[in-house]
Amino acid sequence: MQTNSRLFDDLARLATGALGTAQGVKTEWENLFHQRMERFISEMDLVPREEFDAVKAMATLAREENDALKERLDALEKKLEDLAKPTRARKAAPRKAKSTSSEK
């Protein structure tokens, strides 16, 4: 029975060693994969998240300012139209013809 026990011990050590080696290989592949992906992404010249967020905030602020200026422009155009309406009404009203001496 001593032989069987020794055989099982050797098989257990062999399996443990194989699992440890497989775990090491897995770790190496993960590290290699991450390095390759980081290099690939850096070569793509992508924008960092911080820069994207900064530009997004600037665009949002510009849109808000644009909307405010549009409202102001609309108000000024309406005011200009209101000022121009009485002038148009005066021009559109028919003038009385001056009476000439021949009409009397």
Buried (B, 14 or more C-beta within 10 A) or exposed (E): EEEEEEEEEEEEEEEEEEEEEEEEEEEEEEEEEEEEEEEEEEEEEEEEEEEEEEEEEEEEEEEEEEEEEEEEEEEEEEEEEEEEEEEEEEEEEEEEEEEEEEEE
